[in-house]
Amino acid sequence: MLEALFSNVPLMIVTTGALVGIAASLVGTFLVLRTQSMLSDAISHSIVFGIVVVWLVTRQQSGPVQIVGAALTGVLTVFLTELLAGTRRVKADAAIGLVFPVLFSIGVLLLNLYARDVHIDAHMVLLGEIGFVWLDTVTLGGLAVPQSLVWMGAMTLVNLAFVVLFYKELKLATFDAALATALGFAPVALFYGLLLLTSATAVAAFDAVGAVLFIAFVIVPPSAAYLLTDRLWLMIVYAALIATASSAAGYFLAVLLDVSIGGMMAVMTGVFLALAFLFGPRYGLIAQRMRRRGQALANECRTLAVHLYNHEGGDEQDEENVARALGEHLRWDAARARRVLVRSLDRGHIVRDGELLRLTPKGRAVAREILEPWRLEGGESAARS
């Protein structure tokens, strides 16, 4: 049964992509919240330098030594970036743009000079080829398991353990670094630990999906999740689900359309981001428009309540508190006046007494809630004058 499972090519491709997405989104959520998500771009490019250096020293193209060694290059990238930004001669974003192209270009030069006969190349690091992950296997318990599946499974577990163990500290350091420092949580150490895991995940993923898809998984699913919830743990869960769905949908659409699998997975992350942007329950474009429309209608109902309240019991009540007077005195057209009347009736703010519009106790309370603070403020101003 397990042998049939690991020999299922579509399942291995989708599972590898999902594991890359989950591992990337676990660390990417905190980078997005810290507004430092583009560090993943810098790290994913600069690790080319680390991969080549580790290969030159150890002659290992994969494995834990390669992952740890190359991951340290990502930390070096951030350290050099902060060192450069600390001079205050350049801004942080410019420092990123200065550091990682240097390390990336040195890595490419070393590849061309000393690793011409090795399958490590810049194209593979940037784009990878997830469609071939099932060919590169390692024997575990007598079963041929895709090597990328093993390393990405391990990195997913490590990232998950880090987030679970330090969830409270990461949450506090992300939203209030000063308080985290005061409480002794060492936010700087946590940040570098997060970057080390980001770099290690990038190295583990580069052979399968490459840097481009890795960057998409780090940034886009957490950004989409951010549009769906304000709760951190839910954001992490949603980001992982979006990454998994992007992997599955991307594979099947790529096969259907005969296009790049990794490219279609990246496109699907963008599709889910667009859906969250449009249909998100709180920050989605449609939800915001509906809230604004609802608020505008609620304000119109309050305006009607104040108008009726001001003339209630007065000499002009029979003339002012009727439907036909709304167009003249509130400058509403017939359609708008009809809409507000229907909404106010549904809310229980008013009742009809023949042609006369009368406030209910609820409608009267709405008017008083608006008018009494204004009248109190006016009274205080008159007393001061």
Secondary structure, DSSP 8 states (H G I E B T S, - for coil): -HHHHHT-HHHHHHHHHHHHHHHHHHHHHHHHHTT-TTHHHHHHHHHHHHHHHHHHHH--SSSHHHHHHHHHHHHHHHHHHHHHHHTTSS-HHHHHHHHHHHHHHHHHHHHHHH-TTSS--HHHHHH--GGGTTTSEEEETTEEEEHHHHHHHHHHHHHHHHHHHTHHHHHHHHH-HHHHHHTT--HHHHHHHHHHHHHHHHHHHHTTTHHHHHHHHHHHHHHHHHTT-S-HHHHHHHHHHHHHHHHHHHHHHHHHHT--HHHHHHHHHHHHHHHHHHH-TTTSHHHHHHHHHHHHHHHHHHHHHHHHHHHTTSTTHHHHSBTTHHHHHS---HHHHHHHHHHHHHHTSEEEETTEEEE-HHHHHHHHHHHHHHHHHHHHHHHH-
